[in-house]
């Protein structure tokens, strides 16, 4: 467990599996956060990944590390979201990073900003990464602003790169 920028980053536990299912079954969150179409998720699926030692229980990606996020002021460390490093490339020391704050009571409180800062700090200071980047759907104005607040540079736009709710949307690349 790490506490960085008022955010607790910790590994997934058995008690978090129901939270992960609720998060991944939320259609709005799934469409906003995931690159592919929404799919059904089950507690058994996440439990088998946890038992197999996956470091990314939610995504199941073998080259990724995910954390359960909570705030330091949360009395029982109830999860507020999931964040991680995805597509970790150990040779080139690069990774994509992302955060999903699924507890809507924490939207607009700065928790998303703090969680992104915590992941950046973890990636650079604890994992020794050289570069971290984010792919953001162009219609996600809140995360576009957040990336700018984080001091990230817009590096490009992948035109009509994601299918979302019946139309193609651009993907903005930040580094």
C-alpha positions as CSV (number, residue, x, y, z in Angstrom):
1,X,0.0,0.0,0.0
2,X,1.2,3.5,-0.9
3,X,-0.2,6.8,0.2
4,X,0.6,9.5,-2.4
5,X,-1.1,12.9,-2.8
6,X,-4.0,12.0,-0.3
7,X,-4.7,8.9,-2.3
8,X,-4.2,5.3,-1.2
9,X,-3.0,2.9,-3.9
10,X,-3.4,-0.7,-2.8
11,X,-3.7,-4.1,-4.3
12,X,-7.0,-5.7,-4.9
13,X,-8.4,-7.8,-2.1
14,X,-11.4,-10.3,-1.9
15,X,-13.5,-7.6,-0.3
16,X,-13.0,-5.4,-3.4
17,X,-14.4,-7.8,-6.0
18,X,-18.0,-6.7,-5.6
19,X,-16.8,-3.0,-6.0
20,X,-15.0,-4.0,-9.2
21,X,-18.1,-5.7,-10.6
22,X,-20.2,-2.6,-9.8
23,X,-17.6,-0.3,-11.4
24,X,-17.2,-2.4,-14.6
25,X,-21.0,-2.9,-14.9
26,X,-21.7,0.8,-14.9
27,X,-22.4,1.4,-18.6
28,X,-21.4,5.1,-18.5
29,X,-18.1,4.4,-16.8
30,X,-17.4,1.4,-19.0
31,X,-18.0,3.4,-22.2
32,X,-15.9,6.3,-21.1
33,X,-13.0,4.3,-19.7
34,X,-12.6,1.3,-21.9
35,X,-11.3,1.1,-25.5
36,X,-13.6,-1.6,-26.6
37,X,-17.4,-2.3,-26.4
38,X,-18.9,-2.8,-23.0
39,X,-18.9,-6.5,-21.9
40,X,-20.4,-8.3,-19.0
41,X,-18.2,-8.9,-16.0
42,X,-18.6,-11.3,-13.1
43,X,-17.2,-11.6,-9.6
44,X,-16.0,-15.1,-10.6
45,X,-14.0,-13.6,-13.5
46,X,-12.3,-11.1,-11.2
47,X,-11.8,-13.7,-8.4
48,X,-10.0,-16.1,-10.8
49,X,-7.6,-13.3,-11.9
50,X,-7.0,-12.4,-8.2
51,X,-6.2,-16.1,-7.3
52,X,-4.0,-16.4,-10.4
53,X,-1.9,-13.5,-9.2
54,X,-2.8,-11.0,-11.9
55,X,-1.6,-7.5,-11.0
56,X,-4.5,-6.1,-13.1
57,X,-7.6,-7.8,-11.7
58,X,-10.1,-5.5,-13.5
59,X,-8.5,-5.5,-17.0
60,X,-6.8,-8.9,-16.9
61,X,-4.0,-7.5,-19.0
62,X,-0.7,-9.4,-18.2
63,X,1.5,-6.3,-18.9
64,X,-0.4,-4.0,-16.5
65,X,-0.6,-3.1,-12.8
66,X,-3.9,-1.9,-11.3
67,X,-4.6,-0.4,-7.9
68,X,-7.8,0.0,-5.8
69,X,-8.0,3.7,-5.0
70,X,-9.3,5.2,-1.8
71,X,-8.8,8.6,-0.1
72,X,-6.7,8.9,3.1
73,X,-9.7,10.4,4.9
74,X,-11.9,7.4,4.1
75,X,-12.4,5.8,7.5
76,X,-12.5,2.2,6.4
77,X,-10.6,2.7,3.2
78,X,-13.7,2.1,1.1
79,X,-12.7,2.1,-2.6
80,X,-13.5,5.1,-4.7
81,X,-12.0,3.9,-8.0
82,X,-9.4,2.0,-9.9
83,X,-6.2,3.2,-11.5
84,X,-3.3,1.7,-13.1
85,X,-0.4,1.5,-15.5
86,X,-1.2,-0.3,-18.7
87,X,0.9,-1.8,-21.5
88,X,4.0,-1.6,-19.3
89,X,7.1,-1.8,-21.5
90,X,10.0,-2.6,-19.2
91,X,12.6,-2.3,-21.9
92,X,11.6,1.2,-23.0
93,X,10.3,2.1,-19.6
94,X,7.0,3.5,-20.8
95,X,3.3,2.9,-19.8
96,X,-0.1,4.3,-20.4
97,X,-1.9,5.4,-17.2
98,X,-5.5,5.8,-16.3
99,X,-7.9,6.4,-13.5
100,X,-11.6,5.7,-13.1
101,X,-13.3,7.3,-10.1
102,X,-16.4,5.2,-9.9
103,X,-17.8,6.6,-6.6
104,X,-19.7,9.5,-7.9
105,X,-19.7,11.2,-4.5
106,X,-16.0,11.9,-5.2
107,X,-16.5,13.5,-8.6
108,X,-15.6,17.1,-8.6
109,X,-13.7,16.9,-5.4
110,X,-10.2,16.7,-6.8
111,X,-9.9,13.0,-6.1
112,X,-9.4,12.3,-9.8
113,X,-6.6,14.9,-10.0
114,X,-4.9,13.5,-6.9
115,X,-5.2,9.9,-8.2
116,X,-3.6,10.8,-11.5
117,X,-0.8,12.6,-9.6
118,X,-0.3,9.6,-7.4
119,X,0.0,7.3,-10.4
120,X,2.4,9.6,-12.1
121,X,4.5,9.7,-9.0
122,X,4.3,5.9,-8.6
123,X,5.3,5.3,-12.3
124,X,8.3,7.7,-12.3
125,X,9.6,7.3,-8.8
126,X,8.8,3.7,-7.8
127,X,8.8,2.0,-11.2
128,X,11.6,4.1,-12.8
129,X,9.5,4.9,-15.9
130,X,10.9,7.2,-18.5
131,X,7.6,8.2,-20.0
132,X,3.9,7.9,-19.2
133,X,1.1,8.8,-21.5
134,X,-2.7,8.9,-21.7
135,X,-5.2,8.3,-24.5
136,X,-8.3,10.4,-23.9
137,X,-11.5,10.3,-26.0
138,X,-12.0,13.8,-27.5
139,X,-15.5,14.2,-26.0
140,X,-14.3,13.6,-22.5
141,X,-13.7,17.3,-21.7
142,X,-13.2,16.8,-18.0
143,X,-10.2,14.5,-18.5
144,X,-8.8,16.7,-21.3
145,X,-8.7,19.6,-18.8
146,X,-7.3,17.3,-16.2
147,X,-4.4,16.3,-18.4
148,X,-3.6,20.0,-19.1
149,X,-3.7,20.7,-15.3
150,X,-1.3,17.8,-14.8
151,X,1.1,19.7,-17.1
152,X,0.9,17.0,-19.8
153,X,1.5,18.0,-23.5
154,X,-1.0,17.1,-26.2
155,X,1.1,15.1,-28.6
156,X,-1.4,14.3,-31.3
157,X,-4.9,13.2,-32.2
158,X,-5.8,9.8,-33.6
159,X,-8.7,10.7,-35.8
160,X,-11.9,8.6,-35.5
161,X,-10.1,6.0,-33.5
162,X,-12.8,4.7,-31.1
163,X,-16.3,3.6,-31.7
164,X,-18.5,5.1,-29.0
165,X,-22.3,5.1,-28.8
166,X,-22.8,4.7,-32.6
167,X,-20.1,7.0,-33.9
168,X,-16.4,7.3,-34.2
169,X,-14.6,9.7,-31.8
170,X,-11.1,11.1,-31.9
171,X,-8.5,9.9,-29.3
172,X,-6.2,12.7,-27.9
173,X,-2.7,11.6,-27.0
174,X,-1.1,13.3,-24.0
175,X,2.5,12.7,-22.7
